[in-house]
Amino acid sequence: MKVDLQADTKTVTKQAKAVMNGHGKVNGEAVFTEYDVDGFKYVHVRVELKGDPEVLVAGKHAVHIHEKAACDCDDFKCAGGHFDPGPNGNTDPDANHGYHTGDLPMITIDDNGEGELEAITSRVTLSDGPVSLLSKESAPEGTSLMIHANTDPYAPGESGSGISGGPRLACGTIEAI
């Protein structure tokens, strides 16, 4: 089935946002908009970031949805691993990599420490269901959006190797609006 994502018949079903905070060194906002096109749901993600260019350095940075709505710790590890619900899910950010439900394309940051990302994903929804970012069924502790210091090669590595983005620079809890 071919779905026209530009169709006039698409309707907004839900929205969410995450206010990004990197301990005063990185800030921004992410807006998630779920659309329905003839029963097919997809989520448009728009991220805008600005930060200290010595922290949010020029280049590509990994962007992931994490399994907990917790951004109140120094290293953001309280947000848990990558969002990957289900009976075969694996939240380890490095192992089983290449396919986590919460993996998004990387954001490109310019020399001024600024960047924007627009992406479309059908891996997650905002509506209730098994891959919802907002549902207690799939995300009992909520979800968050994470910006990492490094790139993500979208390839498996040893658990704890940091291959999938490395240090966490900014975090924002994803909340319905």
Secondary structure as a PSIPRED ss2 file (coil, helix, strand):
# PSIPRED VFORMAT (PSIPRED V4.0)

   1 M C   1.000  0.000  0.000
   2 K C   1.000  0.000  0.000
   3 V C   1.000  0.000  0.000
   4 D C   1.000  0.000  0.000
   5 L C   1.000  0.000  0.000
   6 Q C   1.000  0.000  0.000
   7 A C   1.000  0.000  0.000
   8 D C   1.000  0.000  0.000
   9 T C   1.000  0.000  0.000
  10 K C   1.000  0.000  0.000
  11 T E   0.000  0.000  1.000
  12 V E   0.000  0.000  1.000
  13 T E   0.000  0.000  1.000
  14 K E   0.000  0.000  1.000
  15 Q E   0.000  0.000  1.000
  16 A E   0.000  0.000  1.000
  17 K E   0.000  0.000  1.000
  18 A E   0.000  0.000  1.000
  19 V E   0.000  0.000  1.000
  20 M E   0.000  0.000  1.000
  21 N E   0.000  0.000  1.000
  22 G C   1.000  0.000  0.000
  23 H C   1.000  0.000  0.000
  24 G C   1.000  0.000  0.000
  25 K C   1.000  0.000  0.000
  26 V E   0.000  0.000  1.000
  27 N E   0.000  0.000  1.000
  28 G E   0.000  0.000  1.000
  29 E E   0.000  0.000  1.000
  30 A E   0.000  0.000  1.000
  31 V E   0.000  0.000  1.000
  32 F E   0.000  0.000  1.000
  33 T E   0.000  0.000  1.000
  34 E E   0.000  0.000  1.000
  35 Y E   0.000  0.000  1.000
  36 D E   0.000  0.000  1.000
  37 V E   0.000  0.000  1.000
  38 D C   1.000  0.000  0.000
  39 G C   1.000  0.000  0.000
  40 F E   0.000  0.000  1.000
  41 K E   0.000  0.000  1.000
  42 Y E   0.000  0.000  1.000
  43 V E   0.000  0.000  1.000
  44 H E   0.000  0.000  1.000
  45 V E   0.000  0.000  1.000
  46 R E   0.000  0.000  1.000
  47 V E   0.000  0.000  1.000
  48 E E   0.000  0.000  1.000
  49 L E   0.000  0.000  1.000
  50 K E   0.000  0.000  1.000
  51 G E   0.000  0.000  1.000
  52 D C   1.000  0.000  0.000
  53 P C   1.000  0.000  0.000
  54 E C   1.000  0.000  0.000
  55 V C   1.000  0.000  0.000
  56 L C   1.000  0.000  0.000
  57 V C   1.000  0.000  0.000
  58 A C   1.000  0.000  0.000
  59 G E   0.000  0.000  1.000
  60 K E   0.000  0.000  1.000
  61 H E   0.000  0.000  1.000
  62 A E   0.000  0.000  1.000
  63 V E   0.000  0.000  1.000
  64 H E   0.000  0.000  1.000
  65 I E   0.000  0.000  1.000
  66 H E   0.000  0.000  1.000
  67 E C   1.000  0.000  0.000
  68 K C   1.000  0.000  0.000
  69 A C   1.000  0.000  0.000
  70 A C   1.000  0.000  0.000
  71 C C   1.000  0.000  0.000
  72 D C   1.000  0.000  0.000
  73 C C   1.000  0.000  0.000
  74 D C   1.000  0.000  0.000
  75 D C   1.000  0.000  0.000
  76 F C   1.000  0.000  0.000
  77 K H   0.000  1.000  0.000
  78 C H   0.000  1.000  0.000
  79 A H   0.000  1.000  0.000
  80 G C   1.000  0.000  0.000
  81 G C   1.000  0.000  0.000
  82 H E   0.000  0.000  1.000
  83 F C   1.000  0.000  0.000
  84 D C   1.000  0.000  0.000
  85 P C   1.000  0.000  0.000
  86 G C   1.000  0.000  0.000
  87 P C   1.000  0.000  0.000
  88 N C   1.000  0.000  0.000
  89 G C   1.000  0.000  0.000
  90 N C   1.000  0.000  0.000
  91 T C   1.000  0.000  0.000
  92 D C   1.000  0.000  0.000
  93 P C   1.000  0.000  0.000
  94 D C   1.000  0.000  0.000
  95 A C   1.000  0.000  0.000
  96 N C   1.000  0.000  0.000
  97 H C   1.000  0.000  0.000
  98 G C   1.000  0.000  0.000
  99 Y C   1.000  0.000  0.000
 100 H C   1.000  0.000  0.000
 101 T C   1.000  0.000  0.000
 102 G C   1.000  0.000  0.000
 103 D E   0.000  0.000  1.000
 104 L E   0.000  0.000  1.000
 105 P E   0.000  0.000  1.000
 106 M E   0.000  0.000  1.000
 107 I E   0.000  0.000  1.000
 108 T E   0.000  0.000  1.000
 109 I E   0.000  0.000  1.000
 110 D C   1.000  0.000  0.000
 111 D C   1.000  0.000  0.000
 112 N C   1.000  0.000  0.000
 113 G C   1.000  0.000  0.000
 114 E E   0.000  0.000  1.000
 115 G E   0.000  0.000  1.000
 116 E E   0.000  0.000  1.000
 117 L E   0.000  0.000  1.000
 118 E E   0.000  0.000  1.000
 119 A E   0.000  0.000  1.000
 120 I E   0.000  0.000  1.000
 121 T E   0.000  0.000  1.000
 122 S C   1.000  0.000  0.000
 123 R C   1.000  0.000  0.000
 124 V C   1.000  0.000  0.000
 125 T E   0.000  0.000  1.000
 126 L C   1.000  0.000  0.000
 127 S C   1.000  0.000  0.000
 128 D C   1.000  0.000  0.000
 129 G C   1.000  0.000  0.000
 130 P C   1.000  0.000  0.000
 131 V C   1.000  0.000  0.000
 132 S E   0.000  0.000  1.000
 133 L C   1.000  0.000  0.000
 134 L C   1.000  0.000  0.000
 135 S C   1.000  0.000  0.000
 136 K C   1.000  0.000  0.000
 137 E C   1.000  0.000  0.000
 138 S C   1.000  0.000  0.000
 139 A C   1.000  0.000  0.000
 140 P C   1.000  0.000  0.000
 141 E C   1.000  0.000  0.000
 142 G C   1.000  0.000  0.000
 143 T C   1.000  0.000  0.000
 144 S E   0.000  0.000  1.000
 145 L E   0.000  0.000  1.000
 146 M E   0.000  0.000  1.000
 147 I E   0.000  0.000  1.000
 148 H E   0.000  0.000  1.000
 149 A C   1.000  0.000  0.000
 150 N C   1.000  0.000  0.000
 151 T C   1.000  0.000  0.000
 152 D C   1.000  0.000  0.000
 153 P C   1.000  0.000  0.000
 154 Y C   1.000  0.000  0.000
 155 A C   1.000  0.000  0.000
 156 P C   1.000  0.000  0.000
 157 G C   1.000  0.000  0.000
 158 E C   1.000  0.000  0.000
 159 S C   1.000  0.000  0.000
 160 G C   1.000  0.000  0.000
 161 S C   1.000  0.000  0.000
 162 G C   1.000  0.000  0.000
 163 I C   1.000  0.000  0.000
 164 S C   1.000  0.000  0.000
 165 G C   1.000  0.000  0.000
 166 G C   1.000  0.000  0.000
 167 P C   1.000  0.000  0.000
 168 R E   0.000  0.000  1.000
 169 L E   0.000  0.000  1.000
 170 A E   0.000  0.000  1.000
 171 C E   0.000  0.000  1.000
 172 G E   0.000  0.000  1.000
 173 T E   0.000  0.000  1.000
 174 I C   1.000  0.000  0.000
 175 E E   0.000  0.000  1.000
 176 A E   0.000  0.000  1.000
 177 I C   1.000  0.000  0.000
